[in-house]
């Protein structure tokens, strides 16, 4: 198996809060979906533009620019953290960034 630069690790906690699970199930779209959704929607548009530009840069130089790569990876991290929270896999509210934890 090849060594990939991006990997997903979700550590399942020993115990999840049932109260938070019910809260997330009924109201998660309000307190997570709206603020994170708006931010990720705008960020996603920027990622689409950066990815388009990066495709042309890769075509002519053969390299993915580090800054563009990091920008896209931060978006993916943020999206995955929000999805794991909304999917009831974690109790910790996701941060508004894509930095490594």
MMTF fields as JSON, N, C-alpha, C and O atoms, coordinates in Angstrom:
{
  "mmtfVersion": "1.0.0",
  "mmtfProducer": "UNKNOWN",
  "numBonds": 403,
  "numAtoms": 404,
  "numGroups": 101,
  "numChains": 1,
  "numModels": 1,
  "chainsPerModel": [1],
  "groupsPerChain": [101],
  "chainIdList": ["A"],
  "bondAtomList": [4, 2, 8, 6, 12, 10, 16, 14, 20, 18, 24, 22, 28, 26, 32, 30, 36, 34, 40, 38, 44, 42, 48, 46, 52, 50, 56, 54, 60, 58, 64, 62, 68, 66, 72, 70, 76, 74, 80, 78, 84, 82, 88, 86, 92, 90, 96, 94, 100, 98, 104, 102, 108, 106, 112, 110, 116, 114, 120, 118, 124, 122, 128, 126, 132, 130, 136, 134, 140, 138, 144, 142, 148, 146, 152, 150, 156, 154, 160, 158, 164, 162, 168, 166, 172, 170, 176, 174, 180, 178, 184, 182, 188, 186, 192, 190, 196, 194, 200, 198, 204, 202, 208, 206, 212, 210, 216, 214, 220, 218, 224, 222, 228, 226, 232, 230, 236, 234, 240, 238, 244, 242, 248, 246, 252, 250, 256, 254, 260, 258, 264, 262, 268, 266, 272, 270, 276, 274, 280, 278, 284, 282, 288, 286, 292, 290, 296, 294, 300, 298, 304, 302, 308, 306, 312, 310, 316, 314, 320, 318, 324, 322, 328, 326, 332, 330, 336, 334, 340, 338, 344, 342, 348, 346, 352, 350, 356, 354, 360, 358, 364, 362, 368, 366, 372, 370, 376, 374, 380, 378, 384, 382, 388, 386, 392, 390, 396, 394, 400, 398],
  "bondOrderList": [1, 1, 1, 1, 1, 1, 1, 1, 1, 1, 1, 1, 1, 1, 1, 1, 1, 1, 1, 1, 1, 1, 1, 1, 1, 1, 1, 1, 1, 1, 1, 1, 1, 1, 1, 1, 1, 1, 1, 1, 1, 1, 1, 1, 1, 1, 1, 1, 1, 1, 1, 1, 1, 1, 1, 1, 1, 1, 1, 1, 1, 1, 1, 1, 1, 1, 1, 1, 1, 1, 1, 1, 1, 1, 1, 1, 1, 1, 1, 1, 1, 1, 1, 1, 1, 1, 1, 1, 1, 1, 1, 1, 1, 1, 1, 1, 1, 1, 1, 1],
  "groupList": [{"groupName": "UNK", "atomNameList": ["N", "CA", "C", "O"], "elementList": ["N", "C", "C", "O"], "formalChargeList": [0, 0, 0, 0], "bondAtomList": [1, 0, 2, 1, 3, 2], "bondOrderList": [1, 1, 2], "singleLetterCode": "X", "chemCompType": "L-PEPTIDE LINKING"}],
  "groupTypeList": [0, 0, 0, 0, 0, 0, 0, 0, 0, 0, 0, 0, 0, 0, 0, 0, 0, 0, 0, 0, 0, 0, 0, 0, 0, 0, 0, 0, 0, 0, 0, 0, 0, 0, 0, 0, 0, 0, 0, 0, 0, 0, 0, 0, 0, 0, 0, 0, 0, 0, 0, 0, 0, 0, 0, 0, 0, 0, 0, 0, 0, 0, 0, 0, 0, 0, 0, 0, 0, 0, 0, 0, 0, 0, 0, 0, 0, 0, 0, 0, 0, 0, 0, 0, 0, 0, 0, 0, 0, 0, 0, 0, 0, 0, 0, 0, 0, 0, 0, 0, 0],
  "groupIdList": [1, 2, 3, 4, 5, 6, 7, 8, 9, 10, 11, 12, 13, 14, 15, 16, 17, 18, 19, 20, 21, 22, 23, 24, 25, 26, 27, 28, 29, 30, 31, 32, 33, 34, 35, 36, 37, 38, 39, 40, 41, 42, 43, 44, 45, 46, 47, 48, 49, 50, 51, 52, 53, 54, 55, 56, 57, 58, 59, 60, 61, 62, 63, 64, 65, 66, 67, 68, 69, 70, 71, 72, 73, 74, 75, 76, 77, 78, 79, 80, 81, 82, 83, 84, 85, 86, 87, 88, 89, 90, 91, 92, 93, 94, 95, 96, 97, 98, 99, 100, 101],
  "secStructList": [7, 7, 7, 7, 1, 7, 7, 7, 7, 7, 7, 7, 7, 1, 7, 7, 7, 2, 2, 2, 2, 2, 2, 2, 2, 2, 2, 2, 0, 0, 0, 0, 0, 0, 2, 2, 2, 2, 2, 2, 2, 2, 2, 2, 2, 2, 2, 2, 2, 2, 2, 2, 2, 2, 2, 2, 2, 2, 2, 2, 2, 1, 1, 7, 7, 2, 2, 2, 2, 2, 2, 2, 2, 2, 2, 2, 2, 2, 2, 2, 2, 2, 2, 2, 2, 2, 6, 6, 1, 7, 7, 1, 7, 7, 7, 1, 1, 7, 7, 7, 7],
  "xCoordList": [0.839, 0.0, 0.885, 1.865, 0.533, 1.338, 1.148, 0.142, 2.115, 2.057, 1.42, 2.055, 0.177, -0.545, -0.296, -0.168, -0.224, 0.045, -1.138, -0.958, -2.34, -3.515, -4.189, -4.461, -4.455, -5.162, -6.185, -6.018, -7.237, -8.316, -8.275, -8.346, -8.16, -8.193, -9.288, -9.229, -10.285, -11.36, -11.266, -11.578, -10.836, -10.735, -12.102, -12.614, -12.674, -13.985, -13.821, -13.116, -14.474, -14.363, -15.059, -15.952, -14.628, -15.222, -16.694, -17.494, -17.036, -18.415, -18.837, -18.09, -20.028, -20.612, -21.819, -22.523, -22.054, -23.176, -24.487, -24.627, -25.433, -26.732, -27.519, -28.245, -27.371, -28.061, -27.588, -28.393, -26.262, -25.724, -26.138, -26.354, -26.25, -26.674, -28.092, -28.375, -28.975, -30.354, -30.379, -31.093, -29.601, -29.515, -29.003, -29.56, -27.941, -27.383, -28.365, -28.46, -29.093, -30.036, -31.15, -31.512, -31.692, -32.822, -32.422, -33.083, -31.355, -30.993, -29.612, -29.155, -28.941, -27.591, -27.509, -26.527, -28.534, -28.521, -28.575, -28.142, -29.101, -29.178, -27.837, -27.269, -27.327, -26.137, -24.816, -23.752, -24.871, -23.663, -23.81, -22.921, -24.92, -25.122, -25.121, -24.545, -25.759, -25.837, -24.48, -24.0, -23.831, -22.552, -21.448, -20.765, -21.273, -20.228, -20.605, -19.743, -21.883, -22.328, -22.071, -21.617, -22.355, -22.114, -20.618, -20.19, -19.834, -18.38, -17.792, -16.975, -18.209, -17.679, -18.168, -17.463, -19.342, -19.843, -18.959, -18.566, -18.647, -17.769, -16.368, -15.755, -15.871, -14.546, -14.518, -13.522, -15.595, -15.681, -15.606, -14.998, -16.218, -16.123, -14.671, -14.168, -13.998, -12.586, -11.738, -10.81, -12.045, -11.307, -11.504, -10.561, -12.706, -12.954, -12.127, -11.58, -12.031, -11.224, -9.745, -9.037, -9.287, -7.874, -7.55, -6.478, -8.452, -8.229, -8.142, -7.311, -8.986, -8.933, -7.594, -6.972, -7.159, -5.867, -4.73, -3.791, -4.82, -3.781, -3.672, -2.576, -4.8, -4.763, -3.927, -3.158, -4.074, -3.273, -1.804, -0.913, -1.558, -0.166, 0.486, 1.637, -0.233, 0.294, 0.548, 1.54, -0.344, -0.193, 1.102, 1.776, 1.453, 2.638, 3.914, 4.998, 3.817, 5.026, 5.243, 6.366, 4.174, 4.286, 4.289, 4.54, 4.017, 4.021, 2.772, 2.269, 2.29, 1.156, 1.737, 2.461, 1.451, 2.008, 1.624, 0.464, 2.6, 2.42, 1.308, 0.491, 1.26, 0.231, -1.163, -2.083, -1.331, -2.635, -3.027, -4.183, -2.071, -2.319, -2.77, -3.754, -2.06, -2.404, -3.789, -4.532, -4.135, -5.439, -6.56, -7.556, -6.396, -7.404, -7.465, -8.553, -6.321, -6.297, -6.978, -7.689, -6.777, -7.45, -8.969, -9.703, -9.432, -10.869, -11.384, -12.44, -10.641, -11.067, -11.089, -12.005, -10.093, -10.062, -11.272, -11.937, -11.547, -12.674, -13.979, -14.805, -14.162, -15.37, -15.52, -16.613, -14.433, -14.497, -14.796, -15.517, -14.253, -14.542, -16.018, -16.632, -16.58, -18.002, -18.845, -19.819, -18.469, -19.229, -19.151, -20.149, -17.997, -17.91, -18.744, -19.32, -18.815, -19.638, -21.12, -21.867, -21.538, -22.952, -23.359, -24.523, -22.417, -22.707, -22.712, -22.804, -22.613, -22.671, -21.471, -21.587, -20.326, -19.127, -18.259, -17.436, -18.439, -17.658, -18.574, -19.594, -18.211, -18.963, -18.357, -19.036, -17.09, -16.421, -16.887, -16.842, -17.34, -17.792, -16.608, -15.524, -16.793, -15.668, -15.19, -16.008, -13.886, -13.367, -13.617, -13.834, -13.583, -13.774, -12.441, -12.072, -11.732, -10.487, -10.143, -10.774, -9.15, -8.741, -7.337, -6.7, -6.851, -5.484, -5.414, -6.412, -4.216, -4.027, -4.274, -3.961, -4.839, -5.115, -4.006, -4.076],
  "yCoordList": [-1.179, 0.0, 1.244, 1.319, 2.212, 3.431, 4.338, 4.249, 5.2, 6.171, 7.445, 8.165, 7.742, 8.901, 10.109, 9.951, 11.324, 12.509, 12.943, 13.704, 12.47, 12.836, 11.559, 10.662, 11.478, 10.31, 10.77, 11.81, 9.993, 10.304, 9.338, 8.123, 9.89, 9.093, 9.632, 10.784, 8.817, 9.2, 8.27, 7.083, 8.811, 8.019, 8.024, 9.074, 6.86, 6.758, 6.859, 6.054, 7.848, 7.971, 6.804, 6.166, 6.547, 5.448, 5.693, 4.759, 6.951, 7.271, 8.558, 9.537, 8.561, 9.746, 10.189, 9.361, 11.475, 12.014, 11.775, 12.16, 11.149, 10.897, 12.187, 12.366, 13.079, 14.37, 15.187, 15.769, 15.222, 15.927, 15.26, 15.939, 13.947, 13.241, 13.643, 13.871, 13.729, 14.15, 15.602, 15.944, 16.453, 17.86, 18.003, 18.77, 17.264, 17.321, 16.764, 17.275, 15.726, 15.103, 16.068, 16.147, 16.796, 17.681, 19.112, 19.747, 19.624, 21.026, 21.237, 22.375, 20.168, 20.284, 21.145, 21.856, 21.076, 21.872, 23.364, 24.174, 23.745, 25.168, 25.657, 26.611, 25.013, 25.552, 25.052, 25.564, 24.079, 23.637, 23.92, 24.501, 23.512, 23.613, 25.027, 25.292, 25.937, 27.307, 28.009, 28.445, 28.145, 28.883, 28.177, 28.804, 26.891, 26.162, 26.025, 26.114, 25.811, 25.652, 26.891, 26.787, 28.058, 29.305, 29.497, 29.804, 29.317, 29.495, 28.487, 28.847, 27.225, 26.194, 26.383, 26.011, 26.943, 27.216, 28.254, 28.071, 29.345, 30.377, 29.815, 30.031, 29.096, 28.475, 27.479, 27.397, 26.731, 25.755, 26.41, 25.859, 27.582, 28.317, 28.701, 28.553, 29.198, 29.564, 28.333, 28.415, 27.206, 25.961, 25.535, 25.073, 25.684, 25.358, 26.208, 25.7, 27.496, 28.4, 28.044, 27.97, 27.822, 27.459, 26.136, 25.99, 25.182, 23.882, 24.029, 23.382, 24.865, 25.115, 25.726, 25.302, 26.723, 27.359, 26.356, 26.303, 25.563, 24.571, 23.541, 23.071, 23.187, 22.222, 22.766, 22.028, 24.038, 24.643, 24.757, 24.546, 25.09, 25.167, 23.79, 23.676, 22.757, 21.39, 20.997, 20.336, 21.403, 21.075, 21.631, 20.957, 22.858, 23.494, 23.27, 23.244, 23.107, 22.95, 21.528, 21.152, 20.734, 19.374, 19.3, 18.231, 20.406, 20.443, 21.138, 22.092, 20.64, 21.259, 22.286, 21.9, 23.567, 24.579, 24.3, 24.019, 24.381, 24.04, 24.858, 24.305, 26.152, 27.001, 26.606, 26.586, 26.291, 25.868, 24.515, 24.299, 23.627, 22.302, 22.441, 21.824, 23.24, 23.432, 24.063, 23.712, 24.985, 25.642, 24.617, 24.645, 23.717, 22.687, 21.664, 21.231, 21.276, 20.301, 20.87, 20.143, 22.162, 22.768, 22.735, 22.507, 22.962, 22.886, 21.466, 21.279, 20.482, 19.085, 18.697, 18.006, 19.133, 18.836, 19.43, 18.764, 20.691, 21.375, 20.66, 20.42, 20.321, 19.63, 18.288, 17.939, 17.537, 16.232, 16.363, 15.538, 17.385, 17.585, 17.912, 17.408, 18.754, 19.077, 17.825, 17.568, 17.057, 15.839, 14.803, 14.142, 14.646, 13.68, 14.137, 13.309, 15.447, 15.958, 15.752, 15.278, 16.102, 15.979, 14.51, 14.174, 13.636, 12.202, 11.497, 10.271, 12.267, 11.76, 10.877, 9.977, 11.133, 10.367, 11.035, 10.374, 12.344, 13.078, 14.027, 14.466, 14.347, 15.306, 16.707, 17.678, 16.828, 18.125, 18.936, 18.467, 20.171, 21.06, 21.36, 21.679, 21.266, 21.466, 22.923, 23.843, 23.134, 24.506, 25.118, 24.403, 26.433, 27.145, 27.319, 28.436, 26.238, 26.268, 24.852, 23.887, 24.739, 23.441, 23.086, 22.223, 23.748, 23.462, 22.08, 21.533, 21.547, 20.251, 20.395, 21.418, 19.347, 19.423, 18.821, 18.802],
  "zCoordList": [0.0, 0.0, 0.0, 0.741, -0.833, -0.968, 0.246, 0.95, 0.476, 1.557, 1.019, 0.248, 1.407, 0.904, 1.801, 3.015, 1.228, 2.033, 2.898, 3.849, 2.581, 3.361, 3.832, 3.034, 5.112, 5.628, 6.654, 7.29, 6.809, 7.729, 8.895, 8.715, 10.09, 11.309, 12.198, 12.628, 12.478, 13.393, 14.582, 14.484, 15.7, 16.917, 17.592, 17.979, 17.725, 18.35, 19.857, 20.465, 20.461, 21.919, 22.617, 22.061, 23.835, 24.582, 24.89, 24.943, 25.09, 25.466, 24.769, 24.767, 24.18, 23.571, 24.384, 24.962, 24.427, 25.176, 24.431, 23.27, 25.094, 24.47, 24.31, 23.332, 25.273, 25.193, 23.997, 23.271, 23.799, 22.631, 21.33, 20.326, 21.338, 20.125, 19.736, 18.56, 20.712, 20.433, 19.972, 19.031, 20.632, 20.243, 18.814, 18.028, 18.475, 17.115, 16.098, 14.982, 16.471, 15.552, 15.157, 13.983, 16.12, 15.831, 15.474, 14.652, 16.077, 15.865, 15.271, 15.17, 14.878, 14.345, 13.09, 12.879, 12.268, 11.042, 11.352, 10.532, 12.522, 12.875, 13.412, 12.881, 14.459, 15.105, 14.505, 14.853, 13.626, 12.919, 11.431, 10.809, 10.878, 9.439, 8.904, 7.849, 9.617, 9.102, 9.161, 8.114, 10.324, 10.32, 9.533, 8.722, 9.767, 9.049, 7.578, 6.704, 7.305, 5.924, 5.087, 3.947, 5.636, 4.901, 4.669, 3.557, 5.715, 5.584, 4.597, 3.749, 4.708, 3.811, 2.38, 1.442, 2.19, 0.844, 0.152, -1.001, 0.859, 0.292, 0.077, -0.969, 1.071, 0.973, -0.195, -0.914, -0.383, -1.47, -2.839, -3.756, -2.988, -4.251, -4.508, -5.622, -3.463, -3.603, -3.923, -4.727, -3.308, -3.577, -5.026, -5.668, -5.542, -6.947, -7.89, -8.869, -7.606, -8.432, -8.322, -9.326, -7.087, -6.878, -7.561, -8.148, -7.492, -8.129, -9.644, -10.281, -10.22, -11.662, -12.058, -13.032, -11.296, -11.579, -11.375, -12.169, -10.306, -10.019, -11.134, -11.438, -11.748, -12.854, -14.01, -14.626, -14.298, -15.373, -14.978, -15.801, -13.715, -13.24, -13.328, -13.751, -12.936, -13.004, -14.457, -14.765, -15.335, -16.755, -17.331, -18.11, -16.954, -17.524, -16.73, -17.313, -15.414, -14.605, -14.106, -13.77, -14.054, -13.539, -12.028, -11.472, -11.342, -9.877, -9.35, -9.944, -8.229, -7.546, -6.576, -5.658, -6.74, -5.829, -4.378, -4.076, -3.496, -2.075, -1.431, -0.694, -1.69, -1.087, -1.514, -0.697, -2.789, -3.302, -2.706, -2.34, -2.616, -2.038, -0.582, -0.175, 0.189, 1.599, 1.755, 2.672, 0.868, 0.887, 0.706, 1.429, -0.257, -0.536, 0.602, 0.98, 1.147, 2.248, 3.485, 4.178, 3.78, 4.931, 4.758, 5.72, 3.539, 3.253, 3.498, 4.102, 3.032, 3.216, 4.69, 5.134, 5.448, 6.891, 7.591, 8.384, 7.287, 7.928, 7.593, 8.475, 6.322, 5.888, 6.594, 7.04, 6.697, 7.363, 8.852, 9.412, 9.495, 10.919, 11.148, 12.088, 10.288, 10.409, 10.15, 10.859, 9.141, 8.821, 9.94, 10.226, 10.576, 11.677, 12.866, 13.572, 13.095, 14.196, 13.902, 14.758, 12.709, 12.336, 12.218, 12.435, 11.878, 11.768, 13.121, 13.186, 14.191, 15.569, 15.922, 16.753, 15.297, 15.613, 16.677, 17.309, 16.879, 17.875, 18.633, 18.102, 19.877, 20.677, 20.635, 20.967, 20.233, 20.224, 19.017, 17.88, 19.29, 18.219, 17.3, 17.787, 15.985, 15.061, 15.025, 15.05, 14.966, 14.913, 13.522, 12.544, 13.462, 12.204, 11.482, 11.119, 11.275, 10.502, 10.058, 10.488, 9.204, 8.718, 9.138, 8.534, 10.169, 10.627, 11.269, 11.738, 11.273, 11.925, 13.417, 14.027, 13.98, 15.431, 16.236, 17.465]
}
